[in-house]
């Protein structure tokens, strides 16, 4: 595997960062998870825009222009002969000393990895997930804006650990007010009486690229959609539920905290959204 690292393509065994890189020492950096479908990088421009906004929010200087980032991402796929892949684009603060001060890191570092990912077995896409609510709360936007996709994922990791302890592959995380924020790695949607409902970013939800695609699909197909305050009760009593993310794509949820959601099977709106999403992924984006 070839990895793009600070302007060069190197073998994965040689793709190394310094132990003094602040991305490693403090989680000081930003990233994007991007999908390649049949030679088409899905919504690459939206991913790069979000990356730039995340970097701006933490006052991290982008080492490449938008056009250069786009080329490097496409070329990483080409170098590895990939047509379908998961792409991880990372920008760190770079090498500094052992202090926190980011201004002592003179040069950001960038690397791009393109490989395979399979978050959930196919049976869960066919039959749905059973998920749980975990004790760890989502970090509030007053502490760290959820719209910043940073390298500091410890909050999500703790939620993922707790999900495994409860025997689940994914989990809902609540905010400090007890409202649903998102899952450990995915956004969440529910269907109630034909209407799609999802938490707003102000509740701690990441403005996911797949999430925005689902919003576009709802608008295009006439499915009513609102951003609302959701509680666990709203999910327990929903007609349908599904999760979205670049890695997960669109995956149905049929049980939360032991309560069966709807009929206990992927519902018609979930299946319709999934079909529309799969039709879009090869059309909306950048050809490599």
N, C-alpha and C positions, 0 to 999 in steps of 0.2 A: 504493500500500500504506500502511495505517495501522499505526503502531508505538506500543505503550504505553510511555511514558517518564515515570517519576516522577509518576504520577497523571494524565497527559494522553495523549490520542491525537493523534499528529502524523504528518504525511506522512513517508514514509521519507527523503526528501531533507533534512528538517529534524530527523531523529532523530540528535542528536549528543551526545557526551559530552566532558567537558573533557580536555585533554591532561595535566591534573594528577590525573585519576582513577587510583587505585591499581590498578584492574582492568587498565588499559592499561599503567601504569608497571611493575607487578610481577606481574601475573596474580593479584592478590589479590581473589578473589571465587569464587562458586560458580554452577553452572548446571544446567539440566535440558534434555534433548531429549525431546520428548513428541509423540505422534502423535494426529491427529484422523482418525477413520474414519467416514464417512457421518454426520457430526454428533455423533459420540461421541468424547470425549477419553479415550483408553484409559488406564485406571488412574491417573487424575489424582491421586487421594488418595495413592497410593503414591509418585508422583513428588514431590508437595509434602512428604510426610513425609521423603523422602530429602534434599530440598533443605534442609529445616529442620535435619536432622541434620548435613549438611555444614557449614551455617552455624554451628551450635553448636560443631562440632569446631574450627573456625578462629576462634571467638569473634567472629563477625560478627552484629550485631544485625539481625534480620529487620525490614524496613521496613513489612511488612503482615502481618496475621493470615492464618491458613489460609483462612478464608472470603473475605477480600479478595483473596488471591492467586488463589483459584479463580474468583471473579467476573472479575477482570482478565484471566485466561487465556481464559475463555469469551468475554468481550466482545471481545477482540482478534480472535478468529475471526469473531465476528458482524460486527464493523466491516468486515472484509474479505470478507464474503459467502462464507466458505469452508465446505465440507463435508468435504473431505479435505485434510490439511495436515501439515506438520512444524512444531512449535512450539519455539522456543528461549526459555527463561525464564532471565534472567541477573540476579544481584545482585552488585554490586561493592562494594568497601570505600568508595568514594566519593572525593570530591576531598580532597587533602591537600597536603603539601609534597613536596619531592624526597627526603625521608628515608624510611626503611622504616616508621617508627613508625605502626601502624594507629590508635593512640589520637588521632592528630592529624587523622584524617578524621572530622569530626563527624557526617556523614550519609551512610548507604549510598545507592546509586543502583540503580534497578531498571528493566529494560526487557524487553519481550516482543515477539518477532517471530513471525509466523505466515506461512508461505509453502510452497513446494513443495520437495521434495528427492527425488533419485534417485541413490542411491549406486552401484548396479550395474545394468547393462543386463539386460533380461529374460532374455537367453540364458543368463546365469550362474545364474539361478534354475531354469531348465529343465535345464541340463546340468552345473552345478556349477563352482566356482572352483578354480583352481590357485594355491596360496599358497606362501610361503616362510618360513623362519626368518631373522630379521635379527640382526645383531651387537649392536645396542643393547639393553641389558637393562632390564627393568621396574624402576622405583624400588621398593625394598623397603618393606614396611609400617612398619619401624622408622624410616625416613626421612620417609615421607609415606604415611599410611594410604590404601590403594587405595579404601576406601569413601567417601573424600571426593572428590566430583566437582568439582574446582576448575578455575579458568580457566587454571591453569598446565599446558598440554598439550604442552610442548616435547618431553618424553620420547616421547610418542606420535607427534608430528610427525616426529621424527628416524627413528622406525621406519617411518613412512609413506614418507618420502623414500627410505629404503633399499629398501623393497618395490618402489617404482617403478624404482629402479636395477637391480633384479633382474628387472624385467618383470612384476611381480605387482601386483594391486589391493589386496591385504591381506597381512598378515604376522603370524606368531606371534612373541611376545616372551617370552623366558625370564626367570626371576628369577636372583638371584645364585647360587643353588644348582643352576641348570641345569634346574629344573622349568618346565613350561609355566605361564605366568601368565594371559595372555589375548592377544588380537590388538590391533592398534593402536587399533581403535575398536569391537571386538566381543568378546563372550564366546565360548568354544568348548566344544563337546560332542563326544564320540566315542561310537560304539556298538561294544561288544565282547561277542560271544556273547549278544546280546539285551539287554544292560544298558547304560544311559546312564551315562557318566562325565564329570565336569567338574571343573576345578580349584577349590579353595576360595579364599575371599577372603584367607586367611592366606598364600597363595602369590602374591598380588599381583593377584587378579582383582577387578574391580568387581562389586558386588552389583547386577547389571543388572535392570531391571524386566522386560524380555523374558526374561532368564535365569530369574527367579523364576516367570514364567508357564510356562515349559517344565517347571520342577520341579513346578508344580501340575498340569500336563497329565499328566506321568509318574505322579504319585500317583493321579490320577483314572482313568487308563486302565490301571493295573497294570503299567506299564513300570518295572522295577527301576532305581533311580538312586542313585549314590553320588558324593560329593565325594572326590577322590583326588589323589595326587601323580602327575601325568602327565609323561612324557618325550616327546621327539620320536619315539622308537621306538614308543611306545604309539599314536601317531597314524599313523605309517607302516604299522603292522600292524593298524590298526582295521578293522572291517567297514564303518563309515560315519563321517562327520564332518559337522558343520554349525556355523555361526556364528549368533549372535543379537545383536540390538541394536535400539534404537528406530528408527534409520535404516535398518539392513539388514534388519530383521525376522528371518526365518529363511532362511538361504541355505546350500545344500549345498556341501561342499568335496570334491573328488574327487582332489586331488593335493597333496602337500606335499614340497617340496624335490626335485621330480622323481620322487618315488615315487607310484605310483598307489595310492589308498586303496580297498580293497574291489574292487568290479567296475569302478570308474572312472565310475560313474553314481550319481545320487542314490538312496539305498537306501530300503527300505520303511518303516523306522522314521522316517527323516528326513521322508519324504512324509506319514506319518501325523501326526507332530508339527506339520508345516507346515499341514496341513488343519485340525487342531484349533485351532491358533493363529489362523488366519484366521476360524474360526467364533467365537472369543471376542472379537475386537477390536471388534466392533460391539455387544457386549452388556455388557462389563465396563468401566465408566467413568462419565463425567459427560456428560449431554446438554447441548449448548450452547443 
